[in-house]
Amino acid sequence: MPSPIIDRDTHRGWQEAGGLDTFARARKRVDQLLGEYTIPDLKPEPVVELQNMVKHLAIDAGMEQLPTLREYH
């Protein structure tokens, strides 16, 4: 069964439901998932260790800095 992102409705049903294309439905689903997401409670030590590991890998790959991450609560 396809996900809700894939519209299998008739053309008329699709239009009556707002006529969103696949990209718009996907964007809407991403926004919904990010809006519902909460960061799990983690001890700070492993988080800092992971951030340092990723930072060093990024530098080795030629990146000067990591992209800024949004906080999801």
N, C-alpha and C positions, 0 to 999 in steps of 0.2 A: 504494500500500500504506500503510495507516495506521501510525502510530507505535505503539510498545509501550504508550503511555498509553491508547490506544483498545483496549478489550477486545472481541474478536470471537468469544470462546469461547461454548460453551453455558452455560446457567445452572449446570448441575452442574459443568462444568469450572471456571467462575468461582469457585464455592464451594470446590472442592477446592484451588484456587490461592490461597486466603486471602480471597476475597470483597472485595477492595479496590475501592472506587469510583474513578471517574476522578480526582477530586481527590486521593485518597490515592496513586494511582499516579503522578500528576504530582508530588506532593510528594516521593515516594521518588526519582523521576528527578532532580529539582532537587538533592536532597541528594547523590545520587551524582555529578552533574556538579560541584557545588561541592567535594566531597571530592577529586575528581581534579584540580581546577584548580590550576595553579601560576602565579604572577605572572611574566611574562616579565622578563628582565633588561633594564632600560631605563636610559639615562643619566638622572641626576636632573634636569638642566636642563629638558628638555621636559616632564617630569612636573610639576614646580613651575609651569611656564608654563601647562599645561593646568588645573591646580588653581586657579590665580589667575583664569584666564578663566572657569571655571565659577562660582567664588565671586562674581565681579563680575556675571555674568548672573543668579545667584540673588538677589543684593542688588537688582538692577534689577527683578526679578520680585516683590519684596516679602518675600523670605525673610531672616530675621535671621542664619541660619547654615545651613551644609550639614549634612545628616545624617551621622552617623558611619558610616564604611565598615568592614566586617569585613575582616580580612586573610585571604587564602586562600593557603595554601602547600601 
